[in-house]
Amino acid sequence: MSIAMTVPVGKAENDTAGNTLNDTSRHANIVSEAETTDGFHLIIDALKANDIDTIFGLVGIPITDLARLAQAEGMRFIGFRHEQHAGHAAAIAGYMTQKPGICLTVSAPGFLNGLTALANATTNCFPMILISGSSEREIVDLQQGDYEEMDQLNAAKPYCKAAYRVLHAEDIGVGLARAIRAAVSGRPGGVYLDLPAKLLAQTIDAQKAKNSLIRVIDAAPRQIPAPDAVQRALDVIKGAKRPLILLGKGASYAQADADIRALIEKTGIPYLPMSMAKGLLPDTHEQSAAAARSFVLQEADVVVLIGARLNWLLAHGKGKTWGAAPKKFVQIDISPTEIDSNVAIAAPVIGDIGSCVSALLAGVDANFGKPSTEWTGAIAERKSKNLAKMAATLAQNPSPMNFHSALGAIRDVLKQHPDINLVNEGANTLDYARAIIDQYQPRKRFDSGTWGVMGIGMGFAIGAAVTSGQPVVAIEGDSAFGFSGMELETICRYELPVTTVIFNNNGVYRGTDVNPTGGKDVAPTVFVKGARYDKMIEAFGGIGYNVTTPEALTKALQEAIAAGKPALINAVIDEAAGTESGRLTNLNPQSAAMKK
């Protein structure tokens, strides 16, 4: 318990020699009649009581002393240049640990900056708590114009699982306990905790404060699936001629790695990992159907969804992506309301993924038939053709580099470092890297996820490096990097082993557009030609590389990883490389009137 000592302050007294004692000397020489603490210390004590030892944030009114005191009490405070990226770091920390990551911001604008990350965490099911200082309630509620006045609690509610405000110091323990439980129980997500400025300085009796703390017990209790639901799912799977298991990032978050692998190998069913589920089994596993993705989605007759949702990333479970073959879905999900959200689910299994997979695995006995060689052979044949085609593409060495040749070089280096955390964002940069770079361990790939947002790069990189203590390689499109580029200073300040590789093709998607008017302004998608992003990190004491060939990229990446220091590689690629909106061209409407 952090204690702030207070003593009664009265009239001046005389010491034994007859000298007058002032308040300061009396404070130093008398024993405290009472011990108190305050809101600042109680928040820290509540966090530590729940084994939370790291805060990501940005200081300012009214939470500067909270950050100082947290550090003084042994917590780690990672200070950012923008609250959004602190929030992304907290979110990815939550995903990696199953404990809510903490993001601390100032009021109003700082809170709003963090709100994007809070919404992204909720959409992606990452446990995170956004803690923000706020203006005083009596002024806000009367709209009298306080400093950074905003009703932050109600602004946050649409974008998170839960939102709470604490007004009295004795409720801090309850407030944090509720926030932790909301963030990690059921389907994980973001939670907002509002702390008005007056709360922080409130004093409270130290013993009363200690008694008010809550250590959350069993915050995410197991949810055991119904036996009849498990049997129904097994029956549907047994009846399949062309089964497929589809792994989402929820499967990775569950940390049920051994049982998931056992279920796949024991049944012999081919599997397809979504991008953040890559590495649950090595991408080189013989049952992986990733290299035949389009084929298996179209031809499968039973699809077992483990921690995956039939959202836009999977074409909502219908349309040409899924082909003409009739489909039955088995869906494992912790949320009953997810079932039938886009298509009918033949066998819903509701519960936590670990318990559900374990129950299915127990039902796979010696009589459980494996998929036909006709199905697995067709997949193997398609995989072989696609992998050969990809190998031929990667073997090319165009000048200047393109996405494939640059990513081929990175792939070969990272294969030697399977424990490295990989962050990936961009349009084309994300699309190509997801297909080219293999993962060998779970929870090592972090990307734009369910919302498909750009700007997660440096926040995720910092969060992954701080949480794991392992090196990070962030592969960034030059456009995506621009959202969070100033966090290079944060990476250097904390001496984090993060290597950022920027695919620099001079613009958004491509750098080849021209202003149709012939005016001085460049086209909307074009950046400064020949930008030297490597010079940015050098300004903060990091190591910069400028490369134009796969060989130089290989050498630079090997050196950067070996050094274990902040580094940035400016990888110059053909400015004509890439396609409009990457693989999401169909989502980006274009005016027919603009086409000539």
C-alpha positions in Angstrom: 0.0 0.0 0.0 1.4 3.4 -1.0 0.8 5.7 2.0 0.7 9.5 2.0 1.5 10.7 5.6 -0.5 13.5 7.1 -0.3 15.1 10.6 -2.4 17.8 12.3 -1.0 21.2 11.8 -1.5 23.6 14.8 0.1 26.4 16.5 3.9 26.7 16.9 5.4 24.9 19.8 8.6 25.1 21.8 11.2 22.4 21.9 12.9 21.4 25.2 15.4 24.2 24.8 12.7 26.8 24.5 13.1 27.4 20.8 10.0 27.8 18.7 9.2 25.0 16.3 7.6 25.8 13.0 5.2 23.5 11.2 7.9 21.9 9.0 10.2 21.0 11.9 7.3 19.7 13.9 6.1 17.6 10.9 9.6 16.0 10.9 9.8 15.3 14.6 6.4 14.1 15.7 4.7 10.7 15.0 1.8 10.8 12.6 -1.6 10.6 14.3 -3.2 9.3 11.1 -2.1 7.7 7.9 -3.9 8.5 4.6 -3.5 7.8 1.0 -5.0 9.5 -2.1 -6.6 8.6 -5.4 -3.2 8.7 -7.3 -1.7 6.0 -5.0 -4.9 4.0 -4.8 -5.1 3.6 -8.6 -1.6 2.3 -8.6 -2.2 -0.1 -5.7 -5.4 -1.4 -7.5 -3.4 -2.1 -10.7 -0.6 -3.8 -8.8 -3.0 -5.9 -6.8 -4.1 -7.4 -10.1 -0.6 -8.0 -11.4 -0.7 -5.2 -13.9 2.8 -3.7 -14.1 2.9 -1.7 -17.3 1.1 1.4 -18.5 1.2 2.8 -22.0 0.2 6.5 -22.3 1.0 10.1 -22.6 1.2 12.5 -19.7 -0.5 15.9 -19.2 -3.3 17.4 -17.2 -4.6 15.8 -14.9 -2.6 12.5 -15.0 1.1 13.6 -15.0 1.7 12.7 -11.4 -0.1 9.4 -11.8 2.5 8.4 -14.3 5.4 9.7 -12.1 4.1 7.9 -9.1 3.4 4.7 -11.0 7.1 4.6 -12.1 8.2 5.4 -8.5 6.2 2.5 -7.3 8.0 0.1 -9.7 5.5 0.0 -12.5 6.8 0.5 -16.1 5.4 3.6 -17.9 6.0 3.7 -21.6 5.4 7.3 -22.8 4.2 7.8 -26.4 4.0 10.8 -28.8 0.3 10.2 -29.5 -2.4 8.5 -27.5 -3.7 6.4 -30.3 -0.5 4.5 -30.6 -0.3 4.0 -26.8 -3.8 2.5 -27.0 -2.7 0.2 -29.8 0.3 -0.9 -27.7 -2.0 -1.6 -24.8 -4.4 -3.6 -27.0 -1.7 -5.9 -28.4 -0.3 -6.4 -25.0 -3.8 -7.6 -23.9 -4.0 -10.0 -26.9 -0.6 -11.5 -26.1 -1.2 -11.9 -22.3 -4.9 -12.4 -21.8 -4.7 -9.5 -19.3 -6.1 -6.1 -20.1 -3.4 -3.7 -21.4 -3.6 -0.3 -19.8 -3.6 3.0 -21.8 -3.5 6.2 -19.8 -4.5 9.6 -21.4 -5.3 13.1 -20.5 -8.8 14.5 -20.9 -10.9 15.4 -24.0 -8.5 15.6 -27.0 -6.2 13.0 -25.4 -9.2 10.8 -24.6 -10.4 11.1 -28.2 -7.0 10.2 -29.6 -7.2 7.0 -27.5 -10.8 6.3 -28.5 -9.7 5.0 -32.0 -7.5 2.4 -30.3 -10.3 1.5 -27.9 -12.8 0.9 -30.7 -10.2 -1.1 -32.6 -9.5 -3.2 -29.5 -13.2 -3.9 -29.1 -13.7 -4.8 -32.7 -10.7 -7.2 -32.7 -11.6 -8.6 -29.2 -8.4 -7.4 -27.6 -8.7 -6.9 -23.8 -7.7 -3.3 -23.0 -8.6 -0.6 -20.5 -8.5 3.1 -21.6 -8.1 5.2 -18.4 -8.5 8.9 -18.9 -8.5 11.9 -16.7 -11.5 14.1 -17.1 -13.0 17.5 -16.2 -15.1 18.0 -13.1 -18.6 16.6 -13.3 -20.5 19.5 -11.8 -19.0 21.9 -14.5 -19.4 19.4 -17.4 -23.0 18.6 -16.5 -23.9 22.3 -16.4 -21.9 22.9 -19.5 -20.1 25.8 -17.8 -17.0 25.6 -19.9 -14.3 23.7 -18.0 -10.8 23.1 -19.2 -11.1 20.4 -21.9 -14.7 19.9 -21.0 -16.3 16.8 -22.4 -18.7 14.1 -21.3 -16.2 11.4 -22.0 -18.1 8.5 -20.4 -21.0 8.8 -22.8 -18.7 9.5 -25.8 -16.9 6.2 -25.1 -19.9 4.0 -24.6 -20.7 3.1 -28.3 -17.1 2.0 -28.9 -16.4 -0.3 -26.0 -17.7 -3.3 -24.1 -18.3 -1.2 -20.9 -17.6 2.2 -19.5 -17.4 3.3 -15.9 -16.7 6.5 -14.0 -15.3 6.6 -10.4 -16.1 9.7 -8.3 -15.0 8.6 -4.8 -11.6 7.2 -3.9 -13.1 4.3 -1.9 -14.7 3.1 -5.2 -11.4 2.9 -7.2 -10.9 -0.8 -6.3 -14.4 -1.7 -7.4 -14.1 0.4 -10.6 -10.9 -1.2 -11.7 -12.1 -4.7 -10.8 -15.2 -4.2 -12.9 -13.1 -2.9 -15.8 -10.8 -5.9 -15.7 -13.6 -8.4 -15.6 -15.5 -6.7 -18.4 -12.3 -6.5 -20.6 -11.4 -10.2 -20.4 -14.6 -12.1 -19.7 -16.8 -13.6 -22.5 -15.7 -12.0 -25.8 -12.7 -9.8 -24.8 -12.7 -6.1 -25.7 -12.1 -2.5 -24.7 -13.3 -0.9 -21.5 -13.3 2.8 -20.6 -12.5 4.0 -17.1 -13.2 7.7 -16.4 -11.2 9.4 -13.6 -12.2 13.1 -12.9 -9.3 15.3 -11.7 -10.8 15.7 -8.2 -10.7 12.0 -7.6 -7.0 11.8 -8.0 -6.2 14.2 -5.1 -9.0 12.8 -2.8 -7.5 11.5 0.4 -8.8 8.5 2.3 -7.8 6.6 5.4 -5.1 4.2 4.5 -6.6 1.2 6.1 -10.0 1.9 4.5 -8.2 2.2 1.2 -6.4 -1.1 1.6 -9.7 -2.8 2.5 -11.3 -1.3 -0.6 -8.9 -3.0 -3.0 -10.1 -6.0 -5.0 -8.0 -8.7 -6.5 -10.1 -10.1 -9.3 -10.5 -13.9 -9.1 -11.3 -16.0 -12.2 -11.9 -13.0 -14.4 -12.5 -15.1 -17.5 -14.1 -18.3 -16.2 -14.3 -21.3 -18.4 -17.6 -21.7 -20.3 -18.1 -25.4 -20.9 -20.1 -26.3 -24.1 -23.3 -28.3 -23.8 -22.7 -32.0 -24.5 -25.5 -32.2 -27.0 -23.9 -29.3 -28.9 -20.6 -31.0 -29.0 -22.2 -34.2 -30.3 -24.1 -32.4 -32.9 -20.9 -30.8 -34.2 -19.1 -34.2 -34.3 -22.0 -35.7 -36.2 -21.8 -32.9 -38.8 -18.1 -33.3 -39.1 -18.3 -37.1 -39.5 -20.8 -36.6 -42.3 -18.4 -34.4 -44.3 -16.8 -35.4 -47.5 -14.6 -32.3 -47.9 -14.1 -30.9 -44.4 -12.1 -27.8 -43.6 -11.0 -26.2 -40.3 -10.8 -22.4 -40.3 -8.7 -20.8 -37.5 -9.3 -17.2 -36.5 -7.3 -15.0 -34.2 -9.7 -16.0 -31.4 -8.1 -19.4 -31.6 -4.7 -17.9 -31.2 -5.8 -15.7 -28.3 -7.2 -18.7 -26.5 -3.7 -20.2 -25.9 -5.2 -23.7 -26.4 -2.4 -24.4 -28.9 -1.8 -28.0 -28.0 -5.4 -29.1 -28.2 -6.0 -27.2 -31.4 -3.0 -28.9 -33.0 -4.1 -32.3 -31.7 -7.6 -31.8 -33.1 -6.3 -31.0 -36.5 -3.8 -33.8 -36.6 -6.0 -36.4 -35.0 -8.9 -35.7 -37.5 -6.6 -35.2 -40.5 -8.8 -32.3 -41.6 -7.0 -29.6 -43.7 -6.9 -26.2 -42.0 -6.8 -22.6 -43.2 -5.4 -19.9 -40.8 -6.6 -16.3 -40.9 -3.6 -13.9 -40.8 -3.2 -13.6 -37.0 -3.8 -17.3 -36.5 -0.8 -18.1 -38.6 1.8 -20.0 -36.5 -0.7 -21.9 -34.3 0.7 -24.7 -36.4 3.7 -23.9 -38.6 2.7 -22.6 -41.9 4.8 -25.4 -43.4 2.6 -28.0 -41.8 1.4 -30.6 -44.3 -2.3 -30.1 -43.5 -2.1 -26.3 -44.1 -4.4 -25.3 -47.0 -3.2 -21.7 -47.0 -1.6 -22.1 -50.4 -4.9 -23.3 -51.8 -7.2 -20.8 -50.0 -9.6 -20.1 -52.8 -9.9 -23.7 -53.7 -10.8 -25.0 -50.2 -13.2 -22.2 -49.5 -15.1 -22.9 -52.6 -15.0 -26.7 -52.5 -15.4 -27.6 -48.8 -18.8 -29.0 -47.7 -18.3 -28.6 -43.9 -16.3 -25.7 -42.4 -15.4 -25.8 -38.7 -14.9 -22.2 -37.5 -12.6 -21.9 -34.5 -12.4 -18.4 -33.2 -13.2 -16.9 -36.6 -16.2 -14.8 -37.6 -17.9 -14.8 -40.9 -17.4 -11.1 -41.4 -16.1 -9.1 -44.4 -12.7 -10.9 -44.2 -14.5 -14.1 -45.1 -17.0 -12.5 -47.5 -19.7 -13.0 -44.9 -19.8 -16.7 -45.6 -21.4 -16.4 -49.0 -21.0 -15.3 -52.6 -18.4 -16.4 -55.1 -15.6 -16.7 -52.5 -17.5 -19.7 -51.1 -18.4 -21.3 -54.5 -21.4 -23.3 -55.5 -20.8 -26.3 -53.3 -23.4 -26.5 -50.4 -21.9 -25.6 -47.1 -22.5 -26.6 -43.5 -20.8 -24.6 -40.8 -19.8 -25.7 -37.3 -18.9 -22.6 -35.3 -17.1 -22.4 -32.0 -17.7 -19.1 -30.4 -18.0 -17.7 -26.9 -20.8 -15.4 -27.9 -24.2 -16.9 -28.8 -25.2 -13.8 -30.7 -22.5 -14.4 -33.2 -24.2 -17.5 -34.5 -26.3 -17.1 -37.7 -25.0 -13.5 -38.1 -24.6 -14.0 -41.8 -25.5 -17.5 -42.7 -27.2 -20.4 -41.0 -24.9 -22.3 -38.6 -25.7 -26.1 -38.6 -23.8 -26.8 -35.3 -23.1 -24.0 -33.0 -20.8 -24.8 -30.1 -20.9 -22.1 -27.4 -18.2 -21.7 -24.9 -14.6 -20.7 -24.5 -12.4 -22.1 -27.2 -10.1 -24.1 -25.0 -13.1 -26.0 -23.5 -14.9 -26.4 -26.8 -11.8 -27.8 -28.6 -11.0 -30.1 -25.7 -14.6 -31.4 -25.8 -14.4 -32.1 -29.5 -11.0 -33.7 -29.2 -12.4 -36.1 -26.6 -15.1 -37.2 -29.1 -12.6 -38.1 -31.8 -12.0 -41.8 -31.3 -10.4 -44.5 -33.3 -13.6 -44.8 -35.4 -13.5 -41.2 -36.5 -12.8 -41.4 -40.2 -10.2 -39.1 -41.8 -10.9 -37.1 -45.0 -10.7 -39.0 -48.2 -7.5 -39.0 -50.2 -9.5 -37.6 -53.0 -10.0 -34.4 -51.0 -6.6 -34.1 -49.4 -4.9 -35.1 -52.7 -6.8 -32.4 -54.6 -5.7 -29.8 -52.0 -2.1 -31.0 -52.2 -2.1 -30.8 -56.0 -3.5 -27.2 -55.9 -0.9 -26.3 -53.2 1.9 -27.7 -55.2 1.0 -25.7 -58.3 0.5 -22.4 -56.4 3.7 -22.8 -54.4 5.7 -23.5 -57.5 4.1 -20.4 -59.1 5.0 -18.3 -56.1 8.6 -19.7 -56.0 9.1 -18.6 -59.6 7.8 -15.1 -58.8 10.0 -14.8 -55.8 13.0 -16.0 -57.8 12.8 -13.0 -60.1 15.0 -10.1 -59.3 13.6 -7.0 -61.0 15.2 -3.6 -60.8 13.9 -1.7 -59.0 12.6 -4.2 -56.4 8.9 -5.0 -56.2 6.9 -6.3 -53.3 7.6 -10.0 -54.1 11.4 -9.7 -54.4 11.7 -7.5 -51.3 9.4 -9.8 -49.3 11.3 -12.9 -50.5 14.4 -11.5 -49.0 12.7 -10.8 -45.7 11.1 -14.2 -45.6 14.4 -16.0 -45.9 15.9 -13.9 -43.0 12.9 -14.4 -40.7 12.8 -18.1 -41.3 16.0 -18.2 -39.3 14.4 -16.2 -36.4 11.0 -17.9 -35.7 10.7 -16.2 -32.3 10.6 -12.7 -33.8 7.3 -10.8 -33.5 6.1 -9.6 -36.9 4.0 -6.5 -37.3 2.5 -5.9 -40.8 0.3 -3.1 -42.2 -0.3 -1.4 -45.5 -2.5 -2.2 -48.5 -0.3 -4.2 -50.9 2.4 -4.6 -48.2 0.0 -6.4 -46.0 -1.6 -8.4 -48.7 1.6 -9.8 -50.1 3.4 -10.3 -46.8 0.5 -12.3 -45.4 0.9 -14.8 -48.3 4.7 -14.9 -48.6 6.1 -14.8 -45.0 5.6 -18.0 -43.0 5.0 -18.1 -39.3 6.2 -20.9 -37.1 5.0 -19.9 -33.6 1.6 -18.7 -32.3 0.9 -15.0 -31.4 3.8 -13.8 -33.4 2.0 -12.0 -36.2 0.1 -8.7 -35.6 -1.7 -6.8 -38.3 -4.6 -4.6 -39.2 -7.1 -7.3 -38.2 -10.9 -7.2 -38.2 -11.3 -3.5 -38.8 -8.6 -3.3 -41.5 -7.3 0.0 -40.1 -3.9 1.6 -40.9 -1.8 3.2 -38.2 -1.4 0.2 -35.9 2.2 -0.4 -36.8 4.4 1.4 -34.4 2.0 1.0 -31.5 1.8 -2.8 -32.0 5.5 -3.0 -32.5 6.2 -1.2 -29.2 3.6 -3.2 -27.3 4.9 -6.5 -28.6 8.5 -5.6 -27.8 7.7 -4.4 -24.3 5.4 -7.3 -23.5 7.5 -10.1 -24.9 11.0 -8.9 -24.5 11.6 -10.3 -28.0 12.7 -8.5 -31.2 10.1 -7.1 -33.5 10.2 -6.6 -37.3 7.5 -4.2 -38.5 6.9 -4.4 -42.3 5.2 -1.2 -43.3 3.8 0.4 -46.4 5.1 4.0 -46.7 1.5 5.3 -46.4 0.7 3.1 -43.3 3.9 4.1 -41.6 2.9 7.8 -41.9 0.2 7.4 -39.3 2.5 6.5 -36.5 6.0 7.4 -37.7 6.8 9.8 -34.9 6.8 6.8 -32.5 10.3 6.1 -33.9 11.4 8.4 -31.1 9.6 6.3 -28.6 11.3 3.2 -29.9 14.7 4.9 -29.6 14.0 6.4 -26.2 13.2 3.0 -24.7 16.0 1.3 -26.7 13.6 -1.3 -28.0 14.8 -4.1 -30.4 12.4 -3.0 -33.2 13.4 -3.0 -36.9 11.0 -1.1 -39.1 11.1 -2.0 -42.9 9.4 0.6 -45.0 8.3 -0.4 -48.5 8.8 3.0 -50.2 7.1 3.4 -53.5 6.5 7.1 -53.2 2.8 7.1 -52.5 -0.5 5.6 -51.4 -0.8 2.3 -53.3 1.6 3.6 -56.0 3.6 6.8 -56.6 2.7 7.1 -60.3 -0.4 9.2 -60.3 -0.3 12.7 -61.8 -2.3 15.9 -61.3 -4.6 15.9 -64.3 -4.7 19.7 -64.3 -1.0 20.0 -64.8 -0.8 22.2 -61.7 1.9 22.3 -59.1 0.2 20.2 -56.5 1.0 16.5 -56.8 -1.8 13.9 -57.2 -3.7 12.9 -54.0 -1.9 9.6 -53.7 1.7 10.8 -54.3 4.3 11.5 -51.6 7.7 13.2 -51.8 9.8 11.3 -54.4 12.8 9.5 -53.1 12.1 10.1 -49.4 14.8 8.9 -47.0 12.8 7.5 -44.0 16.1 6.0 -42.7 17.2 9.5 -41.8 14.3 9.9 -39.4 15.5 7.2 -37.1 19.1 8.5 -37.3 17.8 11.8 -35.9 16.8 9.9 -32.7 19.9 7.8 -32.4 18.8 4.7 -34.2 20.4 2.9 -37.1 19.2 3.7 -40.6 19.6 1.7 -43.8 18.8 2.7 -47.4 18.5 -0.3 -49.7 17.5 -0.8 -53.3 18.2 -4.5 -53.9 17.1 -7.8 -52.2 20.7 -8.5 -51.4 21.2 -5.2 -49.6 17.8 -5.7 -47.8 18.9 -9.2 -46.6 22.2 -7.8 -45.3 20.6 -4.8 -43.6 17.9 -6.9 -41.9 20.4 -9.5 -40.7 22.6 -6.7 -39.2 19.6 -4.9 -37.6 18.3 -8.1 -35.9 21.8 -9.0 -34.7 22.4 -5.5 -33.2 19.1 -5.7 -31.2 18.8 -1.9 -31.4 16.2 0.5 -33.0 16.6 0.4 -36.7 14.8 1.4 -39.9 15.3 0.1 -43.4 14.1 2.3 -46.2 13.4 -0.3 -48.9 13.1 1.5 -52.2 10.7 -0.4 -54.5 9.3 0.3 -57.9 6.8 3.2 -57.6 4.6 1.4 -60.1 4.4 -1.7 -57.9 1.1 -2.3 -56.2 -2.6 -2.1 -57.1 -5.2 0.4 -56.2 -6.5 -0.5 -52.6 -4.6 -3.8 -52.6 -7.0 -6.8 -52.7 -9.9 -4.5 -51.6 -10.3 -2.8 -54.9 -13.9 -3.8 -55.0 -14.5 -1.8 -51.8 -13.2 1.4 -53.2 -15.8 3.0 -55.5 -14.4 4.9 -58.5 -16.2 7.5 -60.6 -16.9 6.4 -64.1 -16.7 10.0 -65.1 -13.0 10.1 -64.1 -12.1 7.2 -66.3 -10.6 8.2 -69.7 
